[in-house]
Amino acid sequence: MRRVTWALVIAAVAATSICSAQQLTRHDLGRTVKFKVLVDKVMQPEADWHTEKWMVDEAAAAGFNVWSPRRAGDLAEVRQVTQWCEEAGILHIPWMRGTLSASLDDETADGKRMVWNSGVEDSLWSPNSDEFWQWTNDLVLEYARISAEMPTLFGVFLDYENYALGPNCYDLSYDDLIMGAFAREKGITIPTLEFGARKDWLTEQGLHDEFEAFQVARWRERCRTLREAVDAIDPTFMFMIYPAPGTKFMVEACYPEWATEQAPLVLADASTYGRASVLPHKQALEANRDMLLERQEFALSQGDNLLYTGGIDPAVKGADPEFSGRNAGMIMEITDGYWIFYEGPTYEGEHPEYFKWFSLAHEAADKGDWAWAWEPRETPDTYGLTELTVEDPTKKQLVVYGWKRPFMDMLQANEEYEVHDMEGSVLSYFEGADVVILQNFNQSLSGDSPFVRMLREYVEQGGGLMLVHDTAWFMASPYPEIARRGYPQNNVEAERHVIWTDLLVEDVRHPALRRVERGVPFETEFYDHMIFRPGDEGTVLVRNEFGDPVYVAGERGRGRVIYAGTYYGYNDALSGIEADLFWANVDWLAGEGMSYRRQARTRDAEGHPAVKWSDRAGF
């Protein structure tokens, strides 16, 4: 009955959508028609994770033009679903993991698993292994055969997210297979090395660049072989890969080898899944747009025959039905379409409301009505608090964005602070906090954006702000006179990160350092860090071994700011000097210790009755 009810609700849309979609072909997607891809995890659970005809019909009636079932290993079912999609006038693309599990207990996989540059061995077959490629090729070629017979199935959606231990897949691997092949190619002997020593050894021998080129060339050869095998069956068969813009493997091997004039490579970006943090509706849409444009520009600069799509995931915080629909409209205007990883709502719960808003987005896109995405909300926006809820006013209040469990546990263990996961983005919310930590708040916000202006006002009224890791790279610096992003030259990864490099606390008498040990190299809990360029009003607290500033402190108005380039508590709680440094910084931001001004100030300085001369004895 629930299916019939929803079908009646969208019957008007169905009458036009299915009729107009009947002529749709793979050659239209991304060229004359926007991608509207539904990767379903809401309807399929109603049938024990199988696709049934009513699901395809319902997706088509809502205006989606591509159905992508989350599980597509049964080839007979794949054919049946393809037939249903053809009858509904939409296209079909199976979703497929781009990684293959290899248990650490499986002796047959020893030496053939993915080994990251850190030395971590992942429970995945290496991209250099025959096993990985045999599995990939076998299933993709089966899909290609169906595609040649039934053109409604037009490609494969490959998911390179890492559901095991490490980053997304793949970067260079240091497994036995590739190390041995490289040694044979060079005619050299590589000593027996622990996984964690392999990259360093190659670098010390001056061989790492050659090793990198050698491995990438082998990836490309494997990708090329698969593309050629697919072309022999169906040269219009398309690859769609996630997460875009992509990993090293995706950008340097998949891009050049899988993108052809007859079958462009479709890139699936997940950065627009939901709201940009807890920003209000319009600001979040603007942040998503700016971020997606930047990422798309990079991807399209890498080669030809590329199509770009943005993603939506209702399970992400703040992705309510109306925001998701408006987000879809915004994405379709600036890219070749969108895809939705449809999870979060239940079929009997919010599903009808989500489909209502996606239907409206599709209707607006089909009319070229791009202003629709930016119209005022019609439903209440209940996301984001306007006031911090304090349980114990005797404690200092700390708001944190961007935490993993080890970091949160460490914060909550300090009984001087009441810790809050950030749930608001307006000044009235921030005003309740003594300290705000923004870790990896990766939003491309301009200096005059409402959120950055709000941060400045919060600090100048007396707040303590810590901008951690990538935050001050993506966001325009609220205080460039204190610090702004830096561009490292040594041990660089991804343009902005310095990897595997120790830090040293500066020998400067700053109250944010308290009694932290100076001048002693210390390792950070996370393997990389950012660097900054200090301004005239910034004081460098910590540098790396290359002399790059990693921590910079400053004061504005009645408040205090620290730019911190490290990432806190990714795998474990902080320890040693890094932990001492962190808590000394946080306590200073919360108002402990005297002010530190680079220019001499008097006790009567406006707003700072306790400010003293910075060179005063005992300071």
N, C-alpha and C positions, 0 to 999 in steps of 0.2 A: 504493500500500500504506500510506503514512504517513497518508493521510486515513482509510482504513478503521480503522487502529489507533487513531487519536484518537477516531473515532466510537464504537468499542467502549468506550473508557474512559469516555465521557460518555453512554453509551446509557441508563443509568438516569435521568439528568437529562433526556435528550431525550424520553423517554416521557411525562414529566409536563409539562415546560416547553412543548413544542409543542402538546400537547393543550389546556393551560390558556390558551395564548396565542392560540388560534384565534379567540376572540371579541374580541380586543383591537381597539380603534378609536382614532383620534386623540383622541377626546373623553375617553379614559381617562388619557392621558399627563399626568402632573403633577397630576392630580386624584385618581384612585383607584389609579393605578399609577405607580410611580417610573420616570422616564426611565432607560433602560439603553442608551445609544447607543454603537455601535461604529463609529468612523471608521477604516477599515482601511488600514494600510500594511504589513501582514505577510503576509497571504494573497494579496492582489492581485499582488504581484511574482512569485508562482508562475505567473501566467498573463499575463505581460507587461502588467501593470497593468489588466487587465480583471477584472470580476466573473464568477465561474462559480457554478453552482448549489450545488456542494458547500460553497462559502464561506458562503453564506447559511444553509445547513442547519447548518453547524458553529457559526455564531454563535448561531442560535436554540437549538440544543441546549445551549449553554453558558449560556442564560438571558438573552441580550441581546434586547431587544424592538424595537430600531431598528437597521437597517443603513444606513451612510452611506459610499458609495464615494468615495474621494479624487478620482477623476476621473469626471465625469458630463456630458461635453459631447455625447456621441452619444445623441440622443434615442431612437433605436431600441433601443439598449442599456439606456437608462433604463427604457423600457417592459418590456423583458425582465426586468430586475432586479426591477422592481415586481411582476411576475407571480410570480417565484420567492419574493419576500418574502411575498406573499399565501399561497402554498402552504405556506410554513414557519410561518405564523401570526404574523409580525412585520411591522413597518412600515418604510417606506423614506423617507429624506430625503437628497437629493443635496447634496453639499458643493460650494460655489461661492466662488471668490475674490470679495471685495467691492471689489477694486481692479482697475483696468485700466491696463496698462503703456503708457507713451508715451515712446519713446526720445528722448533729448536730441538725437539727430541727425535726428529726424523734423520737418521744417519745417512740416508740417500741424498739428502740436501746439504750435507756438510761440505763447506767450501764453495757452495753455489748460492748461498743466501745473500741478500742485499747487505752490504757493509757500508755504513755512513762514514764520512770523513772523521767523525769523532771517535770511530772505533766500535760503535754500537752495531751489533749484528741483529738485523731485523728478521722477523718471522715471515719473510717473503722471499720467493725465488728472485734471484738477481735478474736485472734486465739483460745481463750478459749470458744467461743460461739458456740452453736449448729447451729445457722443460717449460720455461715461461713463454717462449715464442711458439713452441708447438701447441700449447694450450690456446694462446691468443689466436694463432692462425686457424686452427681447426674450427673454432666457433665462428669467427668472423667470416670465413669462407662459406660456412653453411648459411649464414645470413645472406651473403652475396648471391648464393644459388637461389634462395627464395626470392630475393630482389629481382633477379633476372626473369623469373617466372611470374612474379606478382609485383609489379612496379609500385604498388602502394607501400610496400616496405622499401624504404629508400636508403637505409644506412644503419650504423650502429653508434650508440651513445656510450663512449668509453669513459669510465670513472677512475681517475688516477689519484683520488684521495687515499691517504694512507690510513687504514683502519687498524693498523698494528702499532708499531712503536714510534717511528720517526716522522720526518716531514713528509709532505706530499711527494708523489713519485713521478720521476726519479731524478736524483742527482747522481754524480759520479759514484760508482761503487768500487770498493777496494777488496773485492772477494778474490779467492784463489784463482778462479777461472781467468779473470781479466788480468791479474798480476802475472800469471803464468804466460798468457798469450802475449802480453807486452814484452816480457823478458825474451821470449822466443823471437819476436819481431826485431828486437834491438840486438839480439845476440849477447845478452848480458846475464849474469847470475844475480838474482835477488836473494839476499839472505832470508832465513826464516824470521818473520816479523810478527809481533802481535798486531791485531787489527788496528789498534790505536796508534801504532808507530809507522804505519805504511805511508800515509800522506806525508808525514814529516821526512821520512827517508827519501821519498821521491823528490821532494822539494830540495833537500840538502844536496842531493846528487845532481840537481839541475835538470831533472827528468820530468817534473810534474806537468809542464805545459805539453810535452810530447805525449805523455800518458793520457792527458785529457783529450787531446786531438785524436789519439788512437781509439779511445773508447767511444767518443762521439761518432767517429767514422763508422764504427761497427754498429752502433745503434741505427745510423742512417741506412746502412746496408740492409739491416733486418727490416726496417720500415719500408724501404724501397722494394724489397722482395715481396712483402705482403701486398703493397699497392699493386705491383705487377701481377700478382696472382689474382687479386680482386678484379683488375682491369680485364684479365682474360675471360672473366665470367660476366662482369657488368661494369663497364668503365664509368657509369654515372653513379655508382654506389658511393655514398658520402660517409665520412667519419665526423663525428661530433665529439669533442673532447672537453673534459672538465678536470680541474678548475683552471680557467683562463685568468690572466694571460698565459700562465703556465709555468711549469718547472723547466729545468734545463733540458730534460729529455723531450718534453713537449715542444719547446721553442726551437731547439737545435736539431731535432730529428723528425718529429711528427709534422711540424710546419712545412719544411721544405719537401718532404717525401710524400705526404698524404694529400696535399692541396693541389688539385689539378683544375684546368679550365672546365672540364666536363663535370667534375665533382669537387666543388670548393670545400675546404675544411671549415667546419662550423665550431666556433669557440664559445664555450659556456662559462660565463663569469658568475661567481657567487657573491661578489662584494655587495650587491644590492639586495641580499636576502630579506632584510627587514629594515628597521630604522637605523640610521647612523646614531648609535648609542641611544641616549634617552632624549634626544633633541625633539622639540615640538614638531608637529606634522610637516609644516612647510619648510622649516629649516632642514629636517631630515631628508625630504625630497630633494632639496637643493644640494645637500651634501652628497647624496647618492648620485645625482646627475654629474656633479663635478668629478667625483671619483671614477665613475664609469667612463666618462669621456677621456680622462687621462689614461686609464688602463687600455681602453680601446685604441687610442692613438698609438701607444707603444706596440700593441699587438699588430696593428695593420702596417706599422713601419717595418715589420720583420719579413714581409714577403707579399706575394700576390695570391689571388684566389682564396681569400679568407673572408668569412662571414662572422659577425660578432653578435652575441646575445647576452642579455643580462638575466640574472636569476632571482627568484622569489621563494621564500620558505616561510609559511605561516607559523611554524614552530618557533621562529626567532622572536625574541622579545620586541614588542611594539608593532608587530606585523598584523594588526587587526584587519578585519575584512575591507574596510574602506581604504585604509592606508595601502594595503596590498593591491587593490584595484587601481588606485591612483598611481602607485609605483609602477605597475604594469604599463599604464598609459605613458608615463614619462619615459620608461625604458624603450618602448616601441618607437617613440619619436626619434631618439638619438642613435639607435642601433638597428640591426637587421631583425630584431624581434626579441622575444623573451621566452624563458622556460620556467616552470614552477616545480620545485621539489615539494610535492603536495603532501605535507605531513602536519600534524598538530591538531586540526579540528577532527571531530568524529562525524561520521555520516549522519547520525541522528541529532547532532548538536549544531555546531556553527557552519557545517558544510553548505547548506543552502545560502547562507548570507555571503560566504566567500564566493560561491559561484555567481551570485547576483552581481557582485562588484566586478568580477572578472568579465562577465557578460557585457556590462556597461563599458568596460575598458576596450573590449574587442569591437563593440559597436562604434565607439568614438574613433578608434584607430582606422576602421574600415571607411569612415567618413573623412579621415584626415583632420579630425577635430582634436588637435594636440593641446588646445587650451583646456580641454576637459580635465586633464590630470592636475591642473593647478587651480581648479575651482575651489571655493570654500567648502569645508567639510559639511556633510549633511547629517552625520551621526556624531554624538558626543565623543570627544577625544579624552578618554579616561587614563591615558598612559602618561606617566611621569608625575611625581609628587611635587607639590608647591611648598611644602613645609617638611623639614626634617623631624621625624618622630624620635624623641629622646626618651629613653627609659630611666637613665640615671644622670641627672644634671650635675652631679658632683664630679663626674668624669669628663675628661676632654673628649670632644667629639671628632671622630675621624671618618671621613667619607672616602671610599676607594672605588675606582673603576679599573677593570682589567686585572682580575686576580685568578690564580689557580689555587687549589686547595692548600698546598703547603704555605703559600703566602698568607692566605686568610687565617689559617690556624696560628701562624706566628703572630699576626696582628692581634688576634683575639686573646692570645696568651698574656698580653700586656694589660694588667688590670687597671692601669691608669687611663686607658682609652676605651670608649664605647665605639665599636667599629660598625660602619654601615656600608652595605653594598649600594653604590650610587643609583638612586631611583628618581632623580630630578635633574633639571638642567636650567633652572631659573634662579635668579638672585635670591629670592625669598627662601628657597631650599638651601642654597649654599651658605646663607648667612647663619644657619644653625650649626655650622661646622667650624671647628678650630683649624683643622687641616683637611685639605682635599688632595688626594693622590690620583692623578690621571696616568695610568700605565697603558701604553699601547692604545691610546684613544686616537685611532688612525683615521681621522677625518680631515679631508682637505678643505679646511676652513680659512677664509681670507681674514686679514687683520681687522676688517670692519664688519665681520659677521656678528650677529647678535650674541652668539655664545662666547666668542673671544672678547667682545666688549664687556660682557657680563663678568668674565674672569678678571679683567682689569679692575672693574668696580669692586669685586669681592676682595681682592688683595688690598686695594687702596683704602678700603674700610677697615682693614685689620686682619684679613684672612691669611692663612698660610697655604701656599700652593706648591706642589711638587709635580713637575712635568717629567714623566719617566719614559725612557727608552724611545720608541718611535713617535711618541705624542708630538714632540716639538719639531719633528721632521715633516709630518703631514700637515699639521696646523701651523699657520703663520704665528711666529713667536709673539706672545702677548707683550713681551718686553724685549725688543731687539737691543735696547740699550744695556740690558743685562746679558743676554745670550741669544744666539740664533743657530740654526743648523750648521754643522761643519761637514766637510767632504774629506774623508780619510784617504790616505795614500798608501798605507801599509796594512797587510793582512786583511784586505777588503773583500767583503761578500755583499752582493746585492746593492752595490753602490754606496750604501750608507753604514754598513755594519763592519766593525773591526772584530775579528774572531781570534779566539785562543790567545789573548794577550793580557798580561797581568796589569794591575793598577797600583798606583802609589798615592798616598795622602800627602798633599803639599805641606811644607813646613810654614804654615801661615797661622797666625793667632786669631782664629775666627771662632766665635762661640758656637757655630754649627758643627764644629769638630770636637768640641769638649776635650776629652783626654784620649781621643783616638790616636793610636800609634802612627807616627809620621815616618815617611820615607822607606817603609818596608813593603816590598812587592807582595800583593795578595791576589789570589785567584777569586774570580766571581762565580757565583752559583750557576749562572747561565753563561753560555760559551761566547756570546758576542756582546758588544756595546756600541753606543752612538758616541759621536764627539760633537763639541760645540765650538763656536767662535765667540769668545766673551766680548761684551761691549764695554764701554767706558765705566759703566756702573756695576759690572759683574766681577766677582772675586772667584778665581779658580780654586776649588777645594781639592780636587783629585785629577790626576793626569794618568794616561797610560804609559807604558814603557817607551813609547815613541815621542812622548812629550805632548800628546794631544789632550786638550781639556775634556774631561768626562763629566765632572760635576762643577757647576757654576752657581753661585749664590748671589742674591741681590735683594734690595728692599725698595718698595714703592709705597708712598703714602704711609699708612700705619701698618702695612703688611709685609710679608716676606715671601720670597720665591726661591726655589732650587730647581735647576735643570739637572736631572740625573740620567746618565746615558745607559745605565745597566738595566737588566730585567730582573725583577725580584720574585723569587719563589716559584720558578717554573717547575722544577722537579723536587726540590727540597727546601726546607727553611734556610734562611741565611745563617752564617756562622762566622766566628772569628772577627777579623777586622771589618769585613763587610757588614756584619750584623751591628757591631758597635757604631760604625759610620751611619748606618741607616737610622738607628734610634736617636743618635745625636742630632741628625738632620731633622727628624720629625719633631723632636722635643723643641728644637729652636724654632721651627715653623709654627709650633703651637704657642710660642710666646716666651719660652724659657730662655734665659741668658740675655745678655745685653745686645743692643743693636750694634751693627757694624756698618759704618758708612765710609766710603772711600774718600769723601771729603769731610773735613772737620766740621762738626755741628755742635751747638751749645745745648745745655740742658733745657733751654727754653724753645728749642726747635718745635715748630707747630706740629701738634699731633704726636710728638715723641718726647714726653716729659722725662724719660729715663735715658735718652740718648747721651752718650759721653764721647769724649775725644777718642778717636780710634787708636792713637798712639800712647794713650795714658798708661802709665806703669800699672801692671797687674791686670790689664785688660785681657 
